[in-house]
Amino acid sequence: MKYFCITENVAFYLQKYIVYRKRKIFHGKAKFQDLIDVIIKHRDDNFFVPLSEPHNAEIPDLLDKNNIKYTIGTLYKTISSHFSNNPKDFDYDILVFYSPSGIKSLKENFPDFVQGDVKIAAFGPTTASAVEQEGLRLDINAPNPKAPSMTMALDIFLKEYNKSSR
């Protein structure tokens, strides 16, 4: 069995937590475009591609373009969860989004949402872009050189915010 991972971090994780006999792990640099070069070297294999629903069409498009045989497995589906539209029920200091669909859900549930003092955090460039496209202020952006995880980005933000509010 062969594993093809987007990043080296994912490859290291798999090496640590799977039985490693007779398994090969390959990885790209950070994007699927980087990984496709490795996949092409194994073009005779059949690939199982775990994706979310909805997913970026870039991955299946690149596989089709390079005549790679694959099957998509939908691991989870992102849907909007409906909240109360009563402004009194909206009592949050920070909203953290991990995908553009989270921004879509915010706009569906609170069409008249005004950001005001609410801080918005986004993980990943596509999520950050979705925040800005909706005309919202992005206060916390991860990953970044100082904070590769959202937890670290929140920690840094809160430390600086608490210093400045004294």
C-alpha positions in Angstrom: 0.0 0.0 0.0 1.2 3.5 -0.8 0.3 6.7 0.9 0.5 10.1 -0.9 0.4 13.1 1.4 0.1 16.8 0.7 2.7 17.7 3.2 5.7 16.2 5.0 4.0 16.7 8.3 1.1 14.4 7.3 3.6 11.9 6.1 5.4 11.9 9.4 2.1 11.5 11.3 1.3 8.5 9.2 4.7 7.0 9.8 4.2 7.4 13.5 0.7 5.9 13.7 0.5 3.2 11.1 2.1 -0.2 10.9 4.9 0.6 8.5 5.8 -2.8 7.0 5.7 -2.9 3.3 4.1 0.5 3.0 5.6 3.5 1.1 4.8 7.1 2.0 5.3 9.9 -0.5 4.7 13.6 0.1 4.5 16.9 -1.7 5.7 20.3 -0.5 2.4 22.0 0.5 -0.1 21.9 -2.4 -1.7 19.2 -4.5 0.0 20.6 -7.5 3.3 19.6 -5.9 2.1 16.1 -5.2 0.8 15.4 -8.7 4.4 15.2 -9.9 5.0 12.3 -7.5 1.6 10.7 -8.4 2.4 10.7 -12.1 5.4 8.5 -11.4 2.8 5.9 -10.2 0.2 6.5 -12.8 -0.6 2.8 -13.2 -1.9 2.5 -9.7 -5.5 3.1 -8.6 -5.9 6.0 -6.1 -8.4 6.5 -3.4 -8.8 10.3 -2.8 -10.4 11.3 0.5 -12.2 14.7 0.1 -14.8 16.7 1.8 -18.1 17.8 0.3 -18.0 20.5 -1.0 -14.4 20.2 -2.2 -12.1 22.2 -4.5 -12.3 20.9 -8.0 -8.6 21.4 -8.5 -7.7 17.9 -7.2 -10.0 15.8 -9.5 -9.2 18.2 -12.4 -5.5 17.6 -12.1 -6.0 13.8 -11.8 -8.2 13.8 -14.9 -5.8 16.0 -16.8 -2.9 13.5 -16.1 -5.0 10.4 -16.8 -4.8 9.1 -13.2 -7.3 6.4 -12.2 -9.0 7.4 -8.9 -12.0 7.1 -6.8 -13.2 9.9 -4.5 -14.3 9.1 -1.0 -16.3 11.8 0.7 -15.2 11.7 4.3 -17.4 14.5 5.6 -19.9 17.0 4.4 -20.0 20.6 5.6 -23.5 22.0 6.1 -24.7 25.2 7.6 -26.1 24.8 11.1 -28.9 27.2 11.9 -28.5 29.5 14.9 -31.0 31.8 16.5 -31.3 35.1 14.7 -31.9 36.9 17.9 -29.0 39.4 18.4 -29.1 38.9 22.1 -28.2 35.2 21.6 -25.1 36.3 19.6 -22.5 36.7 22.4 -19.1 35.8 20.9 -15.8 37.6 21.2 -13.9 35.6 18.5 -15.3 33.6 15.6 -12.8 31.0 14.2 -13.3 29.7 10.7 -11.5 26.7 9.1 -13.2 26.8 5.7 -15.0 29.2 3.4 -18.2 27.3 4.0 -18.0 28.6 7.6 -18.2 32.1 6.3 -21.1 31.2 4.1 -22.9 29.7 7.1 -22.3 32.9 9.1 -23.9 35.0 6.3 -26.8 32.6 5.9 -27.6 32.5 9.6 -26.9 36.2 10.2 -27.5 38.1 7.0 -27.3 41.4 8.8 -24.1 40.5 10.7 -22.1 43.6 11.7 -18.6 42.7 12.9 -18.0 45.5 15.3 -15.7 44.3 18.1 -16.0 40.7 17.2 -12.7 39.3 16.2 -12.5 36.9 13.2 -9.8 34.2 12.8 -9.3 32.2 9.6 -7.2 29.1 9.0 -5.7 28.9 5.5 -5.5 31.3 2.6 -8.9 30.3 1.0 -10.7 30.9 4.3 -8.9 34.2 4.8 -9.9 35.2 1.2 -13.5 34.3 1.9 -13.5 36.5 5.0 -12.2 39.5 3.0 -14.6 38.9 0.1 -17.5 39.2 2.5 -16.2 42.6 3.6 -15.2 41.4 7.1 -12.1 42.3 9.0 -9.6 39.5 9.4 -8.0 39.8 12.9 -6.2 36.5 13.2 -4.7 34.6 10.3 -3.1 31.1 10.5 -0.9 29.4 9.6 1.8 32.0 9.5 5.6 31.9 10.3 5.1 32.6 14.0 2.0 30.4 14.4 1.7 27.2 12.2 -1.5 26.3 14.0 -4.7 28.1 14.9 -4.1 27.4 18.6 -0.8 29.2 18.5 -2.2 32.1 16.5 -5.0 32.5 19.0 -2.5 32.3 21.9 -0.3 35.0 20.4 -3.3 37.2 19.6 -4.7 37.0 23.1 -1.3 37.7 24.7 -0.9 40.8 22.6 -4.5 41.9 23.0 -4.3 41.5 26.8 -1.1 43.6 26.9 -2.6 46.4 24.9 -5.9 46.5 26.8 -4.2 47.1 30.2 
